[in-house]
Amino acid sequence: MAQLTWEKSSFSGDRADCIEIATDGDLVHIRESDNPSTVVTTTKAKLDAWIRGAKAGEFDHFAP
């Protein structure tokens, strides 16, 4: 894996506990800033499908 440049959402502000994302070609890497050794890797297409599903409410039943 190449050296990754991690980014966090501007909505996180100065918080230390946020989700960070990095890209490497077609791969997207996601981690929690307070546990950076655990990284989830997916493709841009799969992440796009998941985001569209989340926006459409497909995963709302998982939230309290």
VMD Tcl script that builds the backbone (N, CA, C; Angstrom):
set m [mol new atoms 192]
animate dup $m
set s [atomselect $m all]
$s set {name element resname resid chain x y z} {
  {N N MET 1 A 0.851 -1.173 0.000}
  {CA C MET 1 A 0.000 0.000 0.000}
  {C C MET 1 A 0.898 1.237 0.000}
  {N N ALA 2 A 0.579 2.161 -0.846}
  {CA C ALA 2 A 1.344 3.412 -0.946}
  {C C ALA 2 A 1.111 4.258 0.303}
  {N N GLN 3 A 1.958 5.247 0.512}
  {CA C GLN 3 A 1.763 6.197 1.609}
  {C C GLN 3 A 0.449 6.926 1.362}
  {N N LEU 4 A -0.458 6.866 2.321}
  {CA C LEU 4 A -1.779 7.458 2.143}
  {C C LEU 4 A -1.863 8.828 2.796}
  {N N THR 5 A -2.641 9.709 2.188}
  {CA C THR 5 A -2.933 11.013 2.756}
  {C C THR 5 A -4.355 10.960 3.296}
  {N N TRP 6 A -4.479 10.945 4.605}
  {CA C TRP 6 A -5.783 10.824 5.248}
  {C C TRP 6 A -6.450 12.182 5.364}
  {N N GLU 7 A -7.763 12.205 5.111}
  {CA C GLU 7 A -8.561 13.427 5.211}
  {C C GLU 7 A -9.744 13.167 6.116}
  {N N LYS 8 A -10.205 14.223 6.787}
  {CA C LYS 8 A -11.427 14.098 7.574}
  {C C LYS 8 A -12.401 15.182 7.143}
  {N N SER 9 A -13.644 14.976 7.447}
  {CA C SER 9 A -14.677 15.927 7.086}
  {C C SER 9 A -14.489 17.239 7.820}
  {N N SER 10 A -14.804 18.327 7.156}
  {CA C SER 10 A -14.754 19.635 7.808}
  {C C SER 10 A -15.799 19.719 8.921}
  {N N PHE 11 A -16.816 18.856 8.881}
  {CA C PHE 11 A -17.838 18.825 9.923}
  {C C PHE 11 A -17.270 18.297 11.240}
  {N N SER 12 A -16.116 17.621 11.193}
  {CA C SER 12 A -15.500 17.083 12.405}
  {C C SER 12 A -14.851 18.168 13.254}
  {N N GLY 13 A -14.525 19.279 12.650}
  {CA C GLY 13 A -13.882 20.371 13.380}
  {C C GLY 13 A -12.568 19.923 13.992}
  {N N ASP 14 A -12.377 20.241 15.259}
  {CA C ASP 14 A -11.148 19.880 15.962}
  {C C ASP 14 A -11.267 18.565 16.722}
  {N N ARG 15 A -12.357 17.863 16.541}
  {CA C ARG 15 A -12.561 16.600 17.265}
  {C C ARG 15 A -11.513 15.573 16.861}
  {N N ALA 16 A -11.096 14.779 17.810}
  {CA C ALA 16 A -10.104 13.733 17.539}
  {C C ALA 16 A -10.778 12.427 17.123}
  {N N ASP 17 A -12.053 12.268 17.456}
  {CA C ASP 17 A -12.755 11.027 17.132}
  {C C ASP 17 A -13.633 11.228 15.895}
  {N N CYS 18 A -13.059 10.946 14.746}
  {CA C CYS 18 A -13.791 11.143 13.505}
  {C C CYS 18 A -13.399 10.056 12.504}
  {N N ILE 19 A -14.103 9.991 11.437}
  {CA C ILE 19 A -13.800 9.064 10.357}
  {C C ILE 19 A -12.861 9.769 9.381}
  {N N GLU 20 A -11.828 9.055 8.966}
  {CA C GLU 20 A -10.885 9.593 7.987}
  {C C GLU 20 A -10.926 8.723 6.733}
  {N N ILE 21 A -10.619 9.321 5.613}
  {CA C ILE 21 A -10.688 8.620 4.335}
  {C C ILE 21 A -9.444 8.950 3.509}
  {N N ALA 22 A -8.986 7.963 2.759}
  {CA C ALA 22 A -7.840 8.157 1.864}
  {C C ALA 22 A -8.106 7.340 0.602}
  {N N THR 23 A -7.569 7.798 -0.518}
  {CA C THR 23 A -7.726 7.050 -1.764}
  {C C THR 23 A -6.365 6.640 -2.305}
  {N N ASP 24 A -6.385 5.535 -3.029}
  {CA C ASP 24 A -5.184 4.989 -3.657}
  {C C ASP 24 A -5.644 4.347 -4.957}
  {N N GLY 25 A -5.625 5.130 -6.035}
  {CA C GLY 25 A -6.172 4.628 -7.299}
  {C C GLY 25 A -7.675 4.472 -7.174}
  {N N ASP 26 A -8.194 3.266 -7.458}
  {CA C ASP 26 A -9.627 2.995 -7.363}
  {C C ASP 26 A -10.031 2.535 -5.968}
  {N N LEU 27 A -9.073 2.426 -5.058}
  {CA C LEU 27 A -9.386 1.961 -3.710}
  {C C LEU 27 A -9.644 3.133 -2.776}
  {N N VAL 28 A -10.559 2.913 -1.839}
  {CA C VAL 28 A -10.881 3.892 -0.810}
  {C C VAL 28 A -10.617 3.216 0.534}
  {N N HIS 29 A -9.875 3.887 1.391}
  {CA C HIS 29 A -9.538 3.367 2.709}
  {C C HIS 29 A -10.239 4.245 3.747}
  {N N ILE 30 A -10.864 3.603 4.733}
  {CA C ILE 30 A -11.627 4.319 5.752}
  {C C ILE 30 A -11.142 3.828 7.116}
  {N N ARG 31 A -10.950 4.765 8.047}
  {CA C ARG 31 A -10.541 4.407 9.401}
  {C C ARG 31 A -11.113 5.402 10.395}
  {N N GLU 32 A -11.099 5.029 11.666}
  {CA C GLU 32 A -11.459 5.942 12.739}
  {C C GLU 32 A -10.173 6.564 13.251}
  {N N SER 33 A -10.177 7.857 13.453}
  {CA C SER 33 A -8.954 8.543 13.861}
  {C C SER 33 A -8.449 8.072 15.218}
  {N N ASP 34 A -9.347 7.631 16.097}
  {CA C ASP 34 A -8.902 7.166 17.409}
  {C C ASP 34 A -8.496 5.690 17.417}
  {N N ASN 35 A -8.594 5.007 16.263}
  {CA C ASN 35 A -8.133 3.627 16.109}
  {C C ASN 35 A -7.563 3.466 14.694}
  {N N PRO 36 A -6.470 4.150 14.376}
  {CA C PRO 36 A -5.977 4.201 12.995}
  {C C PRO 36 A -5.396 2.891 12.459}
  {N N SER 37 A -5.182 1.899 13.323}
  {CA C SER 37 A -4.602 0.652 12.826}
  {C C SER 37 A -5.629 -0.239 12.134}
  {N N THR 38 A -6.916 0.022 12.351}
  {CA C THR 38 A -7.977 -0.743 11.693}
  {C C THR 38 A -8.466 0.050 10.489}
  {N N VAL 39 A -8.277 -0.514 9.302}
  {CA C VAL 39 A -8.639 0.170 8.063}
  {C C VAL 39 A -9.572 -0.719 7.248}
  {N N VAL 40 A -10.667 -0.152 6.787}
  {CA C VAL 40 A -11.584 -0.826 5.885}
  {C C VAL 40 A -11.275 -0.334 4.481}
  {N N THR 41 A -11.126 -1.259 3.540}
  {CA C THR 41 A -10.807 -0.900 2.163}
  {C C THR 41 A -11.920 -1.375 1.245}
  {N N THR 42 A -12.338 -0.506 0.345}
  {CA C THR 42 A -13.366 -0.836 -0.635}
  {C C THR 42 A -13.015 -0.120 -1.938}
  {N N THR 43 A -13.884 -0.232 -2.917}
  {CA C THR 43 A -13.664 0.473 -4.177}
  {C C THR 43 A -14.523 1.736 -4.201}
  {N N LYS 44 A -14.169 2.658 -5.075}
  {CA C LYS 44 A -14.953 3.884 -5.213}
  {C C LYS 44 A -16.386 3.568 -5.620}
  {N N ALA 45 A -16.575 2.593 -6.509}
  {CA C ALA 45 A -17.924 2.233 -6.969}
  {C C ALA 45 A -18.765 1.663 -5.832}
  {N N LYS 46 A -18.184 0.813 -5.009}
  {CA C LYS 46 A -18.936 0.229 -3.895}
  {C C LYS 46 A -19.262 1.281 -2.842}
  {N N LEU 47 A -18.328 2.179 -2.557}
  {CA C LEU 47 A -18.600 3.245 -1.604}
  {C C LEU 47 A -19.696 4.154 -2.134}
  {N N ASP 48 A -19.661 4.466 -3.414}
  {CA C ASP 48 A -20.699 5.294 -4.026}
  {C C ASP 48 A -22.069 4.641 -3.873}
  {N N ALA 49 A -22.156 3.326 -4.107}
  {CA C ALA 49 A -23.431 2.611 -3.972}
  {C C ALA 49 A -23.918 2.651 -2.523}
  {N N TRP 50 A -22.995 2.486 -1.573}
  {CA C TRP 50 A -23.374 2.517 -0.165}
  {C C TRP 50 A -23.873 3.906 0.235}
  {N N ILE 51 A -23.183 4.952 -0.203}
  {CA C ILE 51 A -23.602 6.315 0.125}
  {C C ILE 51 A -24.984 6.611 -0.455}
  {N N ARG 52 A -25.207 6.200 -1.703}
  {CA C ARG 52 A -26.537 6.425 -2.303}
  {C C ARG 52 A -27.610 5.686 -1.510}
  {N N GLY 53 A -27.324 4.462 -1.072}
  {CA C GLY 53 A -28.276 3.711 -0.262}
  {C C GLY 53 A -28.540 4.375 1.074}
  {N N ALA 54 A -27.478 4.884 1.708}
  {CA C ALA 54 A -27.644 5.562 2.993}
  {C C ALA 54 A -28.493 6.824 2.834}
  {N N LYS 55 A -28.239 7.584 1.786}
  {CA C LYS 55 A -29.030 8.791 1.536}
  {C C LYS 55 A -30.489 8.451 1.266}
  {N N ALA 56 A -30.744 7.290 0.677}
  {CA C ALA 56 A -32.115 6.870 0.376}
  {C C ALA 56 A -32.816 6.224 1.575}
  {N N GLY 57 A -32.090 6.077 2.695}
  {CA C GLY 57 A -32.699 5.535 3.908}
  {C C GLY 57 A -32.660 4.026 4.029}
  {N N GLU 58 A -31.908 3.338 3.163}
  {CA C GLU 58 A -31.876 1.879 3.186}
  {C C GLU 58 A -31.326 1.292 4.484}
  {N N PHE 59 A -30.545 2.061 5.231}
  {CA C PHE 59 A -29.926 1.535 6.446}
  {C C PHE 59 A -30.490 2.164 7.717}
  {N N ASP 60 A -31.582 2.895 7.594}
  {CA C ASP 60 A -32.150 3.587 8.738}
  {C C ASP 60 A -32.554 2.635 9.860}
  {N N HIS 61 A -32.890 1.403 9.519}
  {CA C HIS 61 A -33.329 0.462 10.560}
  {C C HIS 61 A -32.177 0.045 11.490}
  {N N PHE 62 A -30.932 0.359 11.141}
  {CA C PHE 62 A -29.805 0.072 12.019}
  {C C PHE 62 A -29.597 1.145 13.075}
  {N N ALA 63 A -30.140 2.326 12.845}
  {CA C ALA 63 A -29.968 3.446 13.770}
  {C C ALA 63 A -31.060 3.405 14.841}
  {N N PRO 64 A -30.717 3.839 16.059}
  {CA C PRO 64 A -31.738 3.851 17.136}
  {C C PRO 64 A -32.815 4.876 16.876}
}
mol reanalyze $m
mol bondsrecalc $m
mol representation Tube
mol addrep $m
